[in-house]
Amino acid sequence: MSTYTNQYTPPIAFHPGETLKEKLEELGMGAKEFAIRSGKPEKTISAILNGDSSITAGMAVQFENVLKIPAHFWLNMQRNYDEFVARQKQEELLTESLQWAKKFPYADMVQKGFVSKQTTIKGKTVELLHFFSFSDHCAWENFYCNQQLKISFRISLAHTKNPYAISAWLRKGELQADELTTESYNKRKLKENLPKLKEIMAKHPPDFFKQLQCLCSESGVKVVYTPCIKKAPINGCTRWIKDTPLIQLTDRYKRNDVFWFTFFHEIGHVLLHGKKDIFLENKGGGEKNEKENEADKFAVGWLLSKEQEKEILELEEITDGDIIAFAKKFKTHPAIIIGRLQHEKRIPFSEGGQFIESLTLG
């Protein structure tokens, strides 16, 4: 089965040795005589006649004078036969990949626009391989789990809760990034734009995502929104594609405070850490490593510093008016303050909801 439309694949193809055998019988010429006339070893001609060897370009040219048949005739036959055999082998590999395809949340991927709707497991398998640009499931495993591309993709999903869904989410981000054009990455420019990014966060206008995307693009950072899919509960991810940093975000939890913390956390990774690492937030739980803690600290510093948090907590009772006043003073969003107080268990999650803006990007 081919993923390309209007491409005809013949159901069967014959080795050119079959046609050569018929032509020699027509001419009343044996294999030995033909070998002598064409200047090839008899063993080679016998192998071709038995379908065990291929007709090369040199042979096809040598056959012309003997058989009065153009070389391209034999070469076309050989090419068609070789492609047929290769596609037969690909069908076998496809069959071996069927169980692999069943492990993806395919229906949800269709709903989120990752892949097209398919009604058979074979169709789904072909679509998934096309989506990932892999020849078979073994290639997927080598890329995402066995770390065979360590130069540009330093992560293994082998020990995550669901490497299949996570790899699909990551791949979708790469495809989205391919559609964006940016300036060359400029670290200085990104640092200069941080106050502007914070201002967008504080005001949180309806087109906030477009604004932050454009502002990041000016400094050579690509930012994409990729909806969460089932079994891949991810907040965000940072990685470099060649020389361009890519920040991939979701609207998980549908809260603006969570979104903005994740965004500044990812910016922290871009500014503080190396190109060969990939930082995948909430890929499977567990203790955070040093780089994750550094990115958290970076986000805290820009959204609501520990000193600012301490000033808020000095009040015996925090009113709604206090939240608004502190947000204005610290040039942040009231939801950031509420989110911090909830996270630090200073207030229950049932309080402060009026300051949280519901987030829907997709």
KOLTI-168265 format. One record per residue (C-alpha): x, y, z; residue in one letter; residue number from 1. Coordinates in nm, 2 decimals. Example, Ala and Ser with C-alpha at 12.3 -4.5 7.8 and 13.67 -1.06 7.14 Angstrom:
<nodes>
NODE   east  north     up res   n
NODE   1.23  -0.45   0.78   a   1
NODE   1.37  -0.11   0.71   s   2
</nodes>
This chain:
<nodes>
NODE   east  north     up res   n
NODE   0.00   0.00   0.00   m   1
NODE   0.13   0.34  -0.09   s   2
NODE   0.07   0.67   0.09   t   3
NODE   0.08   0.86  -0.24   y   4
NODE  -0.23   0.91  -0.44   t   5
NODE  -0.27   0.81  -0.81   n   6
NODE   0.03   0.58  -0.80   q   7
NODE  -0.02   0.24  -0.96   y   8
NODE   0.16  -0.06  -0.82   t   9
NODE   0.12  -0.37  -1.04   p  10
NODE   0.00  -0.68  -0.85   p  11
NODE   0.28  -0.89  -1.00   i  12
NODE   0.60  -0.84  -1.20   a  13
NODE   0.83  -1.09  -1.38   f  14
NODE   1.20  -1.12  -1.36   h  15
NODE   1.35  -1.01  -1.70   p  16
NODE   1.51  -1.36  -1.72   g  17
NODE   1.17  -1.50  -1.80   e  18
NODE   1.15  -1.27  -2.11   t  19
NODE   1.51  -1.34  -2.20   l  20
NODE   1.44  -1.71  -2.19   k  21
NODE   1.14  -1.68  -2.42   e  22
NODE   1.35  -1.46  -2.67   k  23
NODE   1.63  -1.72  -2.68   l  24
NODE   1.38  -2.00  -2.74   e  25
NODE   1.24  -1.79  -3.03   e  26
NODE   1.59  -1.75  -3.17   l  27
NODE   1.67  -2.11  -3.12   g  28
NODE   1.98  -2.00  -2.92   m  29
NODE   2.10  -2.18  -2.61   g  30
NODE   2.24  -2.01  -2.30   a  31
NODE   2.60  -2.11  -2.38   k  32
NODE   2.59  -1.95  -2.73   e  33
NODE   2.42  -1.64  -2.60   f  34
NODE   2.69  -1.61  -2.33   a  35
NODE   2.96  -1.63  -2.60   i  36
NODE   2.78  -1.38  -2.83   r  37
NODE   2.72  -1.13  -2.55   s  38
NODE   3.07  -1.17  -2.40   g  39
NODE   2.94  -1.28  -2.06   k  40
NODE   3.02  -1.59  -1.85   p  41
NODE   2.77  -1.88  -1.90   e  42
NODE   2.73  -1.89  -1.53   k  43
NODE   2.61  -1.53  -1.53   t  44
NODE   2.36  -1.59  -1.81   i  45
NODE   2.22  -1.90  -1.63   s  46
NODE   2.17  -1.70  -1.31   a  47
NODE   1.97  -1.44  -1.50   i  48
NODE   1.76  -1.70  -1.68   l  49
NODE   1.69  -1.86  -1.34   n  50
NODE   1.59  -1.53  -1.18   g  51
NODE   1.88  -1.54  -0.94   d  52
NODE   2.07  -1.24  -1.08   s  53
NODE   1.99  -0.90  -1.22   s  54
NODE   2.05  -0.75  -1.57   i  55
NODE   2.29  -0.45  -1.52   t  56
NODE   2.32  -0.15  -1.75   a  57
NODE   2.64  -0.29  -1.90   g  58
NODE   2.47  -0.62  -1.98   m  59
NODE   2.17  -0.45  -2.13   a  60
NODE   2.39  -0.26  -2.37   v  61
NODE   2.58  -0.58  -2.46   q  62
NODE   2.25  -0.76  -2.52   f  63
NODE   2.14  -0.50  -2.78   e  64
NODE   2.34  -0.63  -3.08   n  65
NODE   2.27  -0.99  -3.01   v  66
NODE   1.90  -0.96  -2.95   l  67
NODE   1.81  -0.65  -3.14   k  68
NODE   1.62  -0.52  -2.84   i  69
NODE   1.71  -0.18  -2.69   p  70
NODE   1.89  -0.17  -2.36   a  71
NODE   1.62   0.04  -2.19   h  72
NODE   1.37  -0.24  -2.24   f  73
NODE   1.57  -0.48  -2.02   w  74
NODE   1.66  -0.20  -1.77   l  75
NODE   1.29  -0.10  -1.73   n  76
NODE   1.19  -0.46  -1.68   m  77
NODE   1.46  -0.51  -1.42   q  78
NODE   1.37  -0.18  -1.24   r  79
NODE   1.00  -0.28  -1.23   n  80
NODE   1.08  -0.62  -1.10   y  81
NODE   1.32  -0.48  -0.83   d  82
NODE   1.06  -0.23  -0.72   e  83
NODE   0.80  -0.51  -0.70   f  84
NODE   1.02  -0.72  -0.48   v  85
NODE   1.11  -0.43  -0.26   a  86
NODE   0.74  -0.35  -0.21   r  87
NODE   0.66  -0.71  -0.13   q  88
NODE   0.93  -0.69   0.14   k  89
NODE   0.78  -0.36   0.26   q  90
NODE   0.44  -0.53   0.29   e  91
NODE   0.60  -0.79   0.52   e  92
NODE   0.75  -0.51   0.73   l  93
NODE   0.41  -0.34   0.74   l  94
NODE   0.25  -0.65   0.87   t  95
NODE   0.51  -0.67   1.15   e  96
NODE   0.42  -0.31   1.24   s  97
NODE   0.05  -0.36   1.29   l  98
NODE   0.07  -0.44   1.66   q  99
NODE   0.29  -0.13   1.70   w 100
NODE   0.02   0.09   1.55   a 101
NODE  -0.24  -0.03   1.79   k 102
NODE  -0.05   0.13   2.08   k 103
NODE  -0.12   0.49   1.96   f 104
NODE  -0.44   0.68   2.06   p 105
NODE  -0.53   0.70   1.70   y 106
NODE  -0.89   0.82   1.73   a 107
NODE  -0.78   1.11   1.94   d 108
NODE  -0.49   1.19   1.70   m 109
NODE  -0.75   1.21   1.42   v 110
NODE  -0.97   1.44   1.63   q 111
NODE  -0.68   1.67   1.70   k 112
NODE  -0.57   1.68   1.34   g 113
NODE  -0.25   1.48   1.37   f 114
NODE  -0.35   1.21   1.12   v 115
NODE  -0.63   1.13   0.87   s 116
NODE  -0.91   0.90   0.96   k 117
NODE  -0.85   0.53   0.86   q 118
NODE  -1.09   0.24   0.91   t 119
NODE  -0.85  -0.05   0.90   t 120
NODE  -0.54  -0.13   1.12   i 121
NODE  -0.33  -0.15   0.80   k 122
NODE  -0.45   0.19   0.69   g 123
NODE  -0.37   0.33   1.03   k 124
NODE  -0.02   0.18   1.03   t 125
NODE   0.06   0.33   0.69   v 126
NODE  -0.07   0.67   0.80   e 127
NODE   0.14   0.65   1.12   l 128
NODE   0.46   0.56   0.94   l 129
NODE   0.39   0.84   0.70   h 130
NODE   0.32   1.08   0.99   f 131
NODE   0.66   0.99   1.15   f 132
NODE   0.85   0.96   0.82   s 133
NODE   0.97   0.61   0.91   f 134
NODE   0.98   0.29   0.70   s 135
NODE   0.87   0.06   0.98   d 136
NODE   0.82   0.04   1.36   h 137
NODE   1.18  -0.06   1.42   c 138
NODE   1.30   0.28   1.29   a 139
NODE   1.06   0.44   1.53   w 140
NODE   1.20   0.24   1.82   e 141
NODE   1.56   0.33   1.72   n 142
NODE   1.48   0.70   1.70   f 143
NODE   1.26   0.75   2.01   y 144
NODE   1.37   0.47   2.24   c 145
NODE   1.72   0.35   2.15   n 146
NODE   1.88   0.70   2.11   q 147
NODE   2.05   0.62   1.78   q 148
NODE   2.03   0.98   1.68   l 149
NODE   2.22   1.12   1.98   k 150
NODE   2.36   1.42   1.80   i 151
NODE   2.03   1.61   1.78   s 152
NODE   1.79   1.42   2.00   f 153
NODE   1.92   1.33   2.35   r 154
NODE   1.62   1.16   2.50   i 155
NODE   1.48   0.81   2.54   s 156
NODE   1.11   0.76   2.58   l 157
NODE   1.17   0.39   2.66   a 158
NODE   1.09   0.44   3.03   h 159
NODE   0.80   0.69   3.00   t 160
NODE   0.45   0.59   3.08   k 161
NODE   0.34   0.60   2.71   n 162
NODE   0.62   0.66   2.46   p 163
NODE   0.38   0.61   2.17   y 164
NODE   0.15   0.91   2.25   a 165
NODE   0.44   1.13   2.36   i 166
NODE   0.63   1.06   2.04   s 167
NODE   0.32   1.15   1.84   a 168
NODE   0.29   1.48   2.03   w 169
NODE   0.65   1.56   1.98   l 170
NODE   0.64   1.48   1.61   r 171
NODE   0.33   1.70   1.56   k 172
NODE   0.53   1.99   1.71   g 173
NODE   0.81   1.93   1.46   e 174
NODE   0.57   1.94   1.17   l 175
NODE   0.42   2.27   1.30   q 176
NODE   0.76   2.42   1.35   a 177
NODE   0.85   2.34   0.98   d 178
NODE   0.57   2.58   0.88   e 179
NODE   0.72   2.87   1.07   l 180
NODE   1.00   3.10   0.96   t 181
NODE   1.21   3.29   1.21   t 182
NODE   1.52   3.51   1.23   e 183
NODE   1.85   3.34   1.33   s 184
NODE   1.86   3.27   1.70   y 185
NODE   1.98   3.57   1.90   n 186
NODE   2.03   3.52   2.27   k 187
NODE   2.08   3.89   2.34   r 188
NODE   1.76   3.98   2.16   k 189
NODE   1.56   3.71   2.35   l 190
NODE   1.69   3.86   2.68   k 191
NODE   1.59   4.21   2.57   e 192
NODE   1.24   4.08   2.48   n 193
NODE   1.18   3.92   2.82   l 194
NODE   1.01   4.24   2.97   p 195
NODE   0.78   4.26   2.67   k 196
NODE   0.69   3.89   2.71   l 197
NODE   0.61   3.96   3.08   k 198
NODE   0.40   4.25   2.98   e 199
NODE   0.19   4.03   2.75   i 200
NODE   0.16   3.78   3.04   m 201
NODE   0.04   4.05   3.27   a 202
NODE  -0.22   4.19   3.03   k 203
NODE  -0.31   3.85   2.88   h 204
NODE  -0.49   4.00   2.58   p 205
NODE  -0.72   3.77   2.36   p 206
NODE  -0.44   3.74   2.10   d 207
NODE  -0.17   3.68   2.36   f 208
NODE  -0.04   3.36   2.19   f 209
NODE   0.01   3.53   1.85   k 210
NODE   0.19   3.82   2.02   q 211
NODE   0.43   3.60   2.22   l 212
NODE   0.49   3.38   1.91   q 213
NODE   0.58   3.69   1.70   c 214
NODE   0.80   3.83   1.97   l 215
NODE   0.99   3.51   2.01   c 216
NODE   1.03   3.48   1.64   s 217
NODE   1.21   3.81   1.63   e 218
NODE   1.49   3.65   1.84   s 219
NODE   1.49   3.32   1.65   g 220
NODE   1.28   3.11   1.88   v 221
NODE   0.99   2.91   1.74   k 222
NODE   0.68   2.86   1.96   v 223
NODE   0.40   2.63   1.87   v 224
NODE   0.08   2.52   2.03   y 225
NODE   0.01   2.15   2.01   t 226
NODE  -0.31   2.01   2.18   p 227
NODE  -0.27   1.74   2.43   c 228
NODE  -0.36   1.39   2.32   i 229
NODE  -0.47   1.10   2.53   k 230
NODE  -0.19   0.93   2.73   k 231
NODE   0.04   1.23   2.68   a 232
NODE  -0.04   1.47   2.96   p 233
NODE   0.23   1.72   2.88   i 234
NODE   0.26   2.09   2.97   n 235
NODE   0.54   2.18   2.74   g 236
NODE   0.87   2.09   2.58   c 237
NODE   1.19   2.26   2.47   t 238
NODE   1.44   2.13   2.22   r 239
NODE   1.66   2.25   1.94   w 240
NODE   1.60   2.16   1.58   i 241
NODE   1.94   2.23   1.42   k 242
NODE   2.03   2.58   1.53   d 243
NODE   1.67   2.69   1.62   t 244
NODE   1.51   2.65   1.96   p 245
NODE   1.16   2.51   1.96   l 246
NODE   0.91   2.56   2.24   i 247
NODE   0.61   2.34   2.22   q 248
NODE   0.32   2.42   2.45   l 249
NODE  -0.03   2.29   2.54   t 250
NODE  -0.33   2.43   2.72   d 251
NODE  -0.33   2.15   2.97   r 252
NODE  -0.53   2.25   3.29   y 253
NODE  -0.69   2.54   3.09   k 254
NODE  -0.54   2.79   3.33   r 255
NODE  -0.34   3.10   3.23   n 256
NODE  -0.11   3.08   3.53   d 257
NODE   0.00   2.73   3.44   v 258
NODE   0.05   2.82   3.08   f 259
NODE   0.26   3.12   3.16   w 260
NODE   0.47   2.94   3.41   f 261
NODE   0.54   2.67   3.16   t 262
NODE   0.63   2.92   2.89   f 263
NODE   0.88   3.11   3.10   f 264
NODE   1.01   2.77   3.23   h 265
NODE   1.08   2.67   2.87   e 266
NODE   1.24   3.01   2.79   i 267
NODE   1.47   2.94   3.09   g 268
NODE   1.58   2.61   2.92   h 269
NODE   1.66   2.80   2.60   v 270
NODE   1.87   3.06   2.77   l 271
NODE   2.04   2.84   3.04   l 272
NODE   2.09   2.50   2.88   h 273
NODE   2.25   2.32   2.59   g 274
NODE   2.13   2.25   2.24   k 275
NODE   2.15   1.87   2.26   k 276
NODE   1.91   1.82   2.55   d 277
NODE   1.53   1.79   2.52   i 278
NODE   1.32   1.91   2.81   f 279
NODE   0.99   1.74   2.83   l 280
NODE   0.77   1.86   3.11   e 281
NODE   0.56   1.60   3.30   n 282
NODE   0.68   1.31   3.07   k 283
NODE   0.65   1.06   3.36   g 284
NODE   0.68   1.22   3.70   g 285
NODE   0.97   1.16   3.93   g 286
NODE   1.22   1.40   4.09   e 287
NODE   1.32   1.70   3.89   k 288
NODE   1.69   1.72   3.79   n 289
NODE   1.91   2.02   3.84   e 290
NODE   1.83   2.18   3.50   k 291
NODE   1.46   2.15   3.56   e 292
NODE   1.50   2.32   3.90   n 293
NODE   1.70   2.60   3.73   e 294
NODE   1.43   2.65   3.47   a 295
NODE   1.17   2.67   3.75   d 296
NODE   1.37   2.93   3.93   k 297
NODE   1.40   3.13   3.61   f 298
NODE   1.02   3.12   3.57   a 299
NODE   0.96   3.22   3.93   v 300
NODE   1.20   3.51   3.90   g 301
NODE   1.01   3.66   3.60   w 302
NODE   0.65   3.59   3.70   l 303
NODE   0.66   3.65   4.08   l 304
NODE   0.99   3.65   4.27   s 305
NODE   1.04   3.49   4.61   k 306
NODE   1.09   3.84   4.75   e 307
NODE   0.77   3.96   4.61   q 308
NODE   0.59   3.65   4.73   e 309
NODE   0.73   3.71   5.08   k 310
NODE   0.60   4.07   5.08   e 311
NODE   0.25   3.94   5.00   i 312
NODE   0.26   3.68   5.27   l 313
NODE   0.35   3.94   5.53   e 314
NODE  -0.02   4.04   5.53   l 315
NODE  -0.22   3.87   5.80   e 316
NODE  -0.52   3.86   5.56   e 317
NODE  -0.51   3.88   5.18   i 318
NODE  -0.81   4.04   5.02   t 319
NODE  -0.91   4.05   4.65   d 320
NODE  -0.81   4.41   4.65   g 321
NODE  -0.46   4.32   4.78   d 322
NODE  -0.42   4.06   4.49   i 323
NODE  -0.51   4.32   4.23   i 324
NODE  -0.28   4.58   4.39   a 325
NODE   0.01   4.35   4.42   f 326
NODE  -0.04   4.23   4.06   a 327
NODE  -0.02   4.59   3.94   k 328
NODE   0.28   4.67   4.16   k 329
NODE   0.48   4.36   4.05   f 330
NODE   0.36   4.39   3.69   k 331
NODE   0.22   4.04   3.68   t 332
NODE  -0.12   3.89   3.64   h 333
NODE  -0.34   3.83   3.95   p 334
NODE  -0.37   3.46   3.84   a 335
NODE   0.01   3.42   3.89   i 336
NODE  -0.03   3.53   4.25   i 337
NODE  -0.33   3.30   4.31   i 338
NODE  -0.15   3.01   4.15   g 339
NODE   0.16   3.06   4.36   r 340
NODE  -0.05   3.08   4.69   l 341
NODE  -0.23   2.77   4.59   q 342
NODE   0.09   2.59   4.50   h 343
NODE   0.25   2.68   4.83   e 344
NODE  -0.07   2.57   5.00   k 345
NODE  -0.13   2.91   5.15   r 346
NODE  -0.49   2.90   5.02   i 347
NODE  -0.70   2.61   4.90   p 348
NODE  -0.75   2.55   4.53   f 349
NODE  -1.12   2.64   4.58   s 350
NODE  -1.03   3.00   4.64   e 351
NODE  -0.92   3.27   4.40   g 352
NODE  -1.08   3.12   4.09   g 353
NODE  -1.22   3.45   3.98   q 354
NODE  -0.87   3.57   3.90   f 355
NODE  -0.79   3.26   3.69   i 356
NODE  -0.85   3.31   3.32   e 357
NODE  -0.97   3.00   3.14   s 358
NODE  -0.73   2.91   2.85   l 359
NODE  -0.84   2.76   2.52   t 360
NODE  -0.59   2.78   2.24   l 361
NODE  -0.73   2.51   2.01   g 362
</nodes>
